[in-house]
Amino acid sequence: MRREQLHPREDAPEGFVPPMSAADVAAVESLLGYEFADKSLVEQALTHGSFYYPYRPGDSTYERLEYLGDGVLTCLMSREVFLTYRDLPPGPLTRLRAANVDKEKLARVAVDHRIHRFLRHKAPQLDGQIDDFIKELCKYQYHSNGLLDAPKVLSDIVESLIGAIYLDSNFNQEVVWRVFRNLADPLISLETLGRHPVSELLEFCQKNRRGLKIMKDGWDKNLKVDVLVDGELVGSAVYGQKKEIAQNRAAKAALDKLKETLGQCSVESATGEVHVPLDRLDLAGALEIQ
């Protein structure tokens, strides 16, 4: 896998880093299907702060462009789902928008189009994290719904490149949408929109009046999250990088066990408008529903 490396000249001033080559800029433009008037925006959009180590990165990193791209993508995807699903209420519209611009979806865009090969960084663990993510992607056709730990830097560079195009095109939203629509194809639709395992499990237990406990107290010691339904252990997961991922995988394991136990092909979600905010899961070591 290609990575941008740092090779300063012997006579280079302190903090100097080499510019992105014209060939690399052209290659990125080809991947995007967009030719920049200001070529320096490509370099800035793909430069992580660690690339300047041990010196301070200054202003030539992707952070400001990422901010801009995040905002325009949210706006454009809001428009897209609003016009595509004219009778859909705000709740499902919000979930559709989020699924198409969240960290995992944008990380998939970076990997699918091999944009990640041009990331300029010196973060020691990042290459391994990206490789692990790529290996796991094949398990999920459209989206893992919280089961994969996508490296944030991958979504960051997609947002920063979108921000760069928005700026370079004099804030032309139609140009940005054309580029992103091509990169993100296929968009996640109402038919392919999955469910977050924790949300699905919560609604299932509420509908069926089952007692639910998601035990997270032990994660700091053993990196494990357990799920108990009516006092019985029905799902566990171990993941050391993020408690949230371990929680999601434990919930998915519990759902799979419930499906098997009930002899169902799938566990149907509650038909009523019963929702428990996911942020409640962070208020305590265990969430309990009786």
URRAFEN-V922026 format. One record per backbone hydrogen bond with DSSP energy under -0.5 kcal/mol. NH is the residue of the N-H (numbers start at 1). CO is the residue of the C=O. E is the energy in kcal/mol with one decimal. If there is no record, write none. Layout:
nh: {NH NH}
co: {CO CO}
e: {E E}
//
This chain:
nh: {4 7 12 16 25 26 27 28 29 30 31 32 33 34 36 39 41 42 43 44 45 46 46 47 48 48 51 52 53 55 60 61 62 66 67 68 69 70 71 72 73 74 75 76 77 78 79 80 81 82 83 84 85 86 88 93 94 95 96 97 98 99 100 100 101 101 102 106 107 108 109 110 111 112 113 114 115 116 117 118 119 120 121 121 126 127 129 130 131 132 133 134 135 136 137 138 139 140 150 154 155 156 157 158 159 160 161 162 163 164 165 166 167 168 169 170 171 173 176 177 178 179 180 181 182 183 184 185 193 197 200 201 202 203 204 205 206 207 208 209 210 212 213 214 215 215 216 216 219 220 221 222 223 223 225 226 227 228 229 230 232 234 234 235 237 239 246 247 248 249 250 251 252 253 254 255 256 257 258 259 260 261 262 263 264 268 274 275 277 280 281 282 283 287 289}
co: {119 5 9 13 21 22 23 24 25 26 27 28 29 29 34 37 38 39 39 40 41 42 43 44 46 120 48 49 50 52 57 59 47 62 63 64 65 66 67 68 69 70 71 72 73 74 75 76 77 78 79 80 81 84 85 89 90 91 92 93 94 95 96 97 97 98 98 102 103 104 105 106 107 108 109 111 110 110 114 115 116 46 4 119 123 123 125 126 127 128 129 130 131 132 133 134 136 137 148 151 151 152 153 154 155 156 157 158 159 160 161 162 163 164 165 167 166 171 172 173 174 175 176 177 178 179 180 182 189 145 196 197 198 199 200 201 202 203 204 206 205 289 228 287 213 226 214 285 216 217 218 218 218 219 237 215 235 213 232 211 229 227 232 227 225 223 242 243 244 245 246 247 248 249 250 251 252 253 254 255 256 257 258 259 259 266 272 273 275 277 278 279 280 214 212}
e: {-1.2 -0.6 -1.4 -2.0 -2.3 -2.3 -2.0 -2.3 -2.3 -2.1 -1.9 -2.2 -2.0 -1.7 -0.6 -0.8 -1.6 -1.3 -1.0 -2.2 -2.3 -0.9 -0.8 -1.2 -0.7 -2.8 -1.9 -1.4 -1.5 -2.7 -0.9 -1.2 -1.7 -2.7 -2.0 -1.9 -2.8 -2.7 -1.6 -2.1 -2.4 -1.9 -1.8 -2.6 -2.7 -1.8 -2.0 -2.2 -2.4 -1.9 -2.3 -2.0 -2.3 -0.7 -1.1 -1.8 -2.6 -1.9 -2.4 -2.5 -2.6 -2.3 -1.2 -0.6 -0.8 -1.0 -1.1 -2.3 -2.0 -2.4 -1.7 -2.1 -2.1 -3.4 -1.8 -1.3 -2.0 -1.2 -0.9 -2.0 -1.5 -3.2 -0.6 -0.7 -0.8 -0.6 -1.7 -2.4 -2.4 -2.4 -2.0 -2.3 -2.0 -1.4 -1.2 -0.5 -1.7 -2.0 -0.9 -1.6 -0.8 -2.5 -2.0 -1.2 -2.4 -2.7 -2.0 -2.2 -2.6 -2.3 -2.4 -2.5 -2.3 -3.0 -2.4 -1.5 -3.2 -0.9 -1.7 -2.6 -2.1 -1.9 -2.8 -3.1 -1.4 -2.1 -2.9 -0.6 -1.0 -0.8 -2.6 -2.4 -2.5 -2.2 -2.2 -2.4 -2.1 -2.6 -2.3 -0.8 -2.7 -2.2 -2.6 -1.5 -0.6 -2.9 -0.7 -3.7 -1.6 -0.5 -1.1 -3.0 -0.5 -2.2 -2.4 -1.8 -3.0 -3.1 -2.6 -3.0 -1.8 -2.6 -0.5 -1.3 -1.7 -1.9 -1.6 -2.5 -2.4 -2.5 -2.1 -2.2 -2.2 -2.2 -2.1 -2.4 -2.4 -2.0 -2.5 -2.5 -2.1 -2.7 -2.6 -0.9 -2.0 -0.7 -2.0 -0.6 -0.6 -1.5 -1.7 -1.2 -1.5 -1.0 -2.1}
//
